[in-house]
Every structure is written in C-alpha cells, then in structure tokens.
C-alpha cells in the first residue's frame, strides 16, 4: 500500500563545490515525491542564510 512505502534521499550541493550534504529518511513516507519538497526547503534555507548575493525574482520571470 501507499503508506508502507518508505522514502530516502541523499543530496548535496552545489555540484561543482559541495558545501552541504543532506540525508533524509521518511518512514511510511509514500515515496520520494513527499520527501523531496522538504529537502528542497532545507537547501533553500541554507543558501538564503549563507548568501547575501541572492535576490528574489518574481514568479514567472526567467533567470538571467
């Protein structure tokens, strides 16, 4: 069943010069689609706190 599927993710970034590594397990998580948004949020928080160069971009605007 759906609720008996565990989720596991190992991620690092940035690829060229890794600064952060994340290992996460979500028991009965229902698959990676439920865990990946949490991992993405951790990356977003890490980089927003460790970079004063980041500027928000409006939704729907292409990045340079």
N, C-alpha and C positions, 0 to 999 in steps of 0.2 A: 503494500500500500504506500501511498504518498507520504504518510507521516513516519514511515520506518526507513526512509532514505536519508542517510547522513550526508552532510556537506563538509568538504575540506578544501582549503585554498592555501597555497603558498605563493606569495607575490613579493617583488622587490622593485625598487625604482630609484632614480631613473636608470634605464638600461645601460647608458654609457658610463656612469659613475655611481653605482648604488650607494644610497645614503640611508635607506630604510628597508627593512625586511619584515614581512607580516606572515604569520602562520595562524590560521583560524580554523576551528572545527565547530560545527553546529550539529549536535546530536538531534536526530529526527528533524533535520532542517528542511527536508523536502527537495534537496538538490542545490546546485551552485547558484541558481538564479535568486535564491533567497539570501545567500550569504554575500554575494559579490557587491551588492549596494552598500553593505556595512564596511567591507574592505575599501571600497572607493571613497567612502566618507572618512575613513581613517587617513588615507592618502591626502584627501583634500584638506583636512585639518592640519596634518603635519606640514604640508607645503605652504598653507596660508600663514602659519605661525612662524615659519622659518624662511620666509622670503618677503622682503619689503618691496620687491620689484613687481609683484603680481598686482594687476589692476583688473577689477571686474569688467566683464564685457556683457553688453545687453544680450538677452536671448534672441536668437535668430540672426546674429551678426557673425560673419566669418572672421576667423582669427587671422592675423597677419602672417 
